[in-house]
Amino acid sequence: MTMRSVLLALSLGAVTVEAAAAQEVPGAVPAGPVVIQADRVLDGRGGVIRDTRIVIEHGKIARLDPHAAGVTYDLRGYAVLPGWIDVHVHIGSHFGRDGRLATDKEPPAEAALGAAANAWRTLMAGFTTVQSVGEAADKTLRDAIDAGGVPGPRILTSLDPIIGRGDSTGSEEQLRAMVRERAERGADVIKIFASKSQRVGAGPTFTEAQLAILCGEAKARGLRTLVHAYRSSVSAAARAGCSQIEHGTYADSADVAEVARAGAYFSPQVGLVVQSYLENKAHYLGIGNYTEEGFAIMARDLPLDYAICRAAVATPGLKIVFSTDATAGAHGRNAEEFLGRVKECGQSPMAALISANSVNAASLGMADRLGAIAPGLEADIIALDGNPLEDLTAVRRVVFVMKGGVVYKWAARPTKP
């Protein structure tokens, strides 16, 4: 059985239950117009639209017209938003049949099932686009979802990352070749590890000059770069011209200011990934660098994650994107990061929400397709039971999910007799 056939088999089972609730056959764009009636629309750009109808044609938003006829979905009483975007996940990371973190020793068919299950959970949580950085196998899932055979969020992938080893990483030409090779295999973005894992000290693995070579080569090929960086590697990546810098723990406000000056995007993680690791410690412990010491470091330094996030929010002009670094145990819980951003970083609920909409779309170079409820954009639309501007826990209550004009979830409140 091929990986694609495994993914298709899973998708058929997964969508049956949800399709029954949605009264749709996910995967097929409706032939005629679809009209959504809403009384509160957060447009993804910071605006709130009241009492309108969203007209969808051929998978795209055609217009907003309060007088459009033929309502298909009545979402009055819910908050309607653009589908969320998470620009840093590991969609293939999952727990195997033994309950432990799956490794490369897992049979390919089981790995495919695990990845597809994560994709489904993520979509059901309201995330209609994700950027998955770290596995070559992501390409198969990306392509299967794009072809309409497997339900899941739109995926952009780096394939396998470029991992620095100091001077032994390679010559300038070898570094450029690493980027070219991934570009030729179909990567959407280049993932670079400029620092070691936090669990083993977070030391630098590339010099600023090496980062400039990698990020320059990617830019020359029309590709963005996403850099895993701690400490001074944050500012080094910014000066090197890299597109997006992740994590930032152990850096300071001066490093973050360098990111702002460079016009790069920045994302600390405060609400999900470390908490998920700690909750699922037994499933990870003893595999790779998931050691007792590594877990102790993550728990000890969580306040430093909060500190760099607060510094980021306080930095004028810094473009803060929404990303979770979701791994096994965290997929489908991505929205917890919103709560962390507001509680621990001091972001407003609106700023946190638009970071997962228009800001993220711009970071992907896809603002002309995604990230807002506006004519001409993809009909990626979700609805929440509650107003997240007043009660942010509403992000946990996703009742409606449409991606590209196709409804995958519609869990309306029961009507009273």
N, C-alpha and C positions, 0 to 999 in steps of 0.2 A: 504494500500500500504506500503510495507516494505521500509526501507531506501535504500536498494540495488536497488529495482526496481525503486525508484525515481531517483537515480543516473544514472541508465541505460537509463531511459527515457530522462533525460537531455542530456546525452552524445550523443544519437542518433540525437537530434536536433542540438546540438552544432557542431558536426563534419560534418554535411551535407554540410554547406556552405564552410568550410575550405577544405573539401575533394574534392569539385568541383574544387577549385583552384589548389589543389595539384595533382589532377587526381590520387588519391589513395583511398583505403579503409582503414583508420587508424585502427590499431589493429592487422592486419595480417602481419607477417614478410614475405617479398617476398621469393618465393621458390628458385629463382636463384640469382646469384651475382648482386649486385648493384655497379655501378662505379660512383664516383663523381670526376669531373675534376675541379681543382682549381689552381689558379696562386699565391695565398697568403694564407698560412695556419699557424695560430698561434697554436702551438702544445700543449699549456696548461702548458708547463714546462719552458717557457721562450724562446723557439726557434721559428724561422720563417722558414717555408719550402716553396720554390718557385717551381711552375710549376710541379705539381705532380697529380696523380690520386689515390683516396682512394677506395680500393676494400673492399666491405662489403659482408660477407657471414653469413647466419644464425644469423643475428642481431649483429654480432661482426665485428670489423675491422680485416680483414684478412691480408692486406699488403698495403704498399704505393708503387705504381708502375707507373712511368710516362708513361709507354708504354702499360698499361692495355687496352684491347679492349672493345668496347661496352659501351660508355659513357651513363649513365642514366640521370645524372643531371650535367649540365654545369654551374658551379658556378664561372667561371672566371669573374673578375671584382668586386667580393665581397671578404670580409674577412671571412675566414672559421675558426671556432674555435670548441673546445669541448663544449658540452652543459654545461651551467653554473649550479653551485650548490649554493644554499642558505641554510646555516645551522641554521637559526633561523627565522621561520615564524609561523604564527597562521592561518593555512589554513581555519579553520572554522569561523573565525571572519568576519562578513559581516553586511551590513545594511539590515534591514528587509523591508517589503513592505511599512511601514510607513516612510521609509527613515532614521530611527533611528538605532543605534547599536542594533543588535539582542541580546536578552538575553536568558536564559534557559527557559523562558516562551513561546518562539516561538514553534509552532508545529514542531515535528521532521522532517516531510516531507519537510517543508520550510527550515529548518536548513540544511538538506542534499542538497537541491538545491543550497543554498548559498555557501556551501563548494565546491561543484562540479564546480560551476561557477568560483570560485576563482582558482581552480586547472587548469581549462582551460585557464584562463587569464595568469596564471603564466607560463604554458607551451608555450603559444603563444609568451611570452616575452623572450623565449630562455632558461628558467630554466627547465632543464630536471630531476633534483633531488632536493628535499627540505627536510629539517628536521623541522617538525612541533611539537612544544612543548607547551602543555597546555590543550589538550582536549582528553577525552576518546573516543569521536566520531571519532577522526582521524583514528582509527584502521579500521573502516568500509570502509572509503574512500581509505585508503592505500591498503586494500585487494582487493577492487573492481578494482582499477587501475592495481594492480599486475596481476589480473586475465584477464585483457584485455577487460573488459566490459565497462570501463569508461576511457576517455582520460584525461591524466594529468601527472604531473611529478611523478617520483618515490618518494615515501614518506617514511621517517623514522619518527617515533613518540615516544614521551615520555608518551603518554596517559596523565592522569592528573598529575600535578606537586606535589611535596612535599613542603609544605609551612611551614616555621618555625614559632614557637610561643614561642621561648625561652625555659625555663625549662618545660613549660607546653606542649611542643611538644610531649614528651614521653621519656621513658627509653631507654637505649641502645638497648635492645631487641625489643622494639616497633619501634625504628628507623630502625633497620635491617629488621623488618617485613614489613615496608612500601616499602622498596626496593624489597623484595622478592615478595610481592603481585603484584607489577607492572611488574616484570619480568615474573611471571606466567601468567599474562594476555596478554603478548606479546609485551611489550615495547621494543623498539630498543635502547633507551637511557633513562637515569633518569634525569628529570628536577628538580632542587632544587632552591627554593627562599631563598637565604641567606640574602637578604635585603628586606625591605618594598619597595613599589612603590616609585619612585621619587616624585610622586604627593602628597605623605603623609610623606615626610621627609627622605626616603631612609635609615632608621636606620637598624641595624643588627637584624636578626631574629634567627640565629643559632650561637653557639659558634664554635670556630675552632675545638674543640674536637668532637662536634656533626657532623660537616661536615666531619671529618675524618672517623667517623663511617659510615655515609651514602655513601661516595665515596669509602671507603674500601670495603663495602658490594657489591656495584655495580661492582667494579673491580673483586672481587672474583667470581662474576657470569658472567663475560665476557661482562659487559655493561659499556659504557662510561657514564660520567656525564656532564651535562651542568648547570652551576650555574649563576643565576641572582644575580649580586653583585654590590654594590656601596661602596664607602669609603674604610675603612680598611678591609671590607669583601672580597675585591679582593685578597689581599695578604694572608688572612686567608684561602681562598679556595685553593689557590696555594699550601700553606704549607700542607694542608689537603689531597693533592694528587688527587684533582678533575681534570677532563680532559679538560674542556673548560669553560672559564669565560667570561660572557657577560656584556656589558654596561661599567662599570668602572668609571662612572661620580663621581666626588668628591674624587677620588683616586689621588695618585701622582706618580711621576716617580719611587720612591722607591717601591711602591706597584707593579707597572708594571714590575720592574726588578725582583721581587720575582716570578712573573708568568714565566718570561723567564728562571730563574734558575731552576724552577720546571719542565720545559719542557712542560707546559700546553699551550693550544691554547687560544688566546684572541681576542675579537671582540668588539670594540666600534661601535656605529651607528651614522652617521653624515649626511647622504644624503637623508633620506626618512621618517623614522617613526615619528619623532617629527614634521617635516614639514607637513606630512599628517594629523597628529592630529590637528595642528593649522588650516589647510585648511578646515578640516571637523568638526570643533568645534561644530557647531550647531547640528550635527548628534550624538554627544557623550555627550554633556553637560547635567548634571543632572542624569547620569546613573553611579552607583557605585562611584568610587573616581574621576570621571571626573567632577570636580567642577571648578568654576571660579578660585579659588586659585591654583588648580592643573594645569590648563592651563597656569596661570601666571608663575608658577615655571618652566614649560617646556620651555616657551619662554625666560624667564630670564636666564636660565642656559644652553641654547644651546651653547653659547661660551665655557662653561666648557666641553661639549661633544667634541668640536673641540680640546680643549687643551689636553685632555687625549689621543685623537687619535694621535695628533702630538707627544706626549710623547712616545706612543707605536711605531710609525714609527722610532723614534730616538733610540729605545732600541735595542742594539745588541742581535741577536739571538732570538728575540721574534717571535713566529709563529702567524701571524695575519691572521685570517680567514675572509671570506666574509659572513656577515649576515646582515639582514635588520630589523628583528623584525616586518615584515609586518603584519598589522592588517587591519580591514575594511577600504576601501578606498585606500589602498596601493598595493594590489595584482595586478600583471601585470605591476607594475612600479618599480619592484625590482632593475632594472639596474640604477636607479637614485643614488643608493649608490656608484656606481663606480665614478660618477662625484663628489660626496662629498668627497670620499677618496682622490682623486687627488687634488681638490681645497682646502679643509680644513685641510687635514692631511699631505700633501706633499708626498704622495705615487706617484711613477711613474705610468703611464698608464699600463705598462706591469706588474708591481707588483700587481696592483689592479686586473687586469684580471686573473693572475694566482692564486690569492687568492681564486677566485671563481671556479678554476679548480683543479690543482694538489694539492694545499695546502689544500683545503676543502676535497678533496677525501681522503688525508692522515688522516685528522682529524676524518673522519668517519670510518677509518680502511678499506677503499675501494679503495686504490690506485691501487690494482691489477685488478679493474673493471672499474673505472671511472676517469675522470679528465684530460685525455690527448688523443690526436689523435696518437695512436700507436697500432701496431698489438696485438691482443688478448683482447683488451678492448671493452667494450660495444660501439656500434655505436651510441653514443649520439653526434650529430654534428649540429651546427648552422651556419648561414651565416648572415653577416651584410652588409648593403649598405653603404660602406665607410670603411676606415682604422682607427680603434680606437686608434692606436698608434700615429696618426697624428691629428685626430678629434674624441675626445672621445664621442661626441654626437652620433656617429654611433651606440653606444650600444642601442640607442632608436629605431634603424631601423633594426629590425630582420626580414629577408625575408625568411628564410629557417629554419625549425626545424625538426630534426630527433631524435627519441629516440628509442634505442634498434633496430635500423635498419628500423624503420617504420617512414615514412614521415607524419608529421601532418600539415606542413605549407610550401608552396612554392609560394611566391609572386614575380615572376620575373618582372624585369623592362619591360614595354611595348616595343615591337620592333618597330623601326621607319619604316614608309612606304618607 
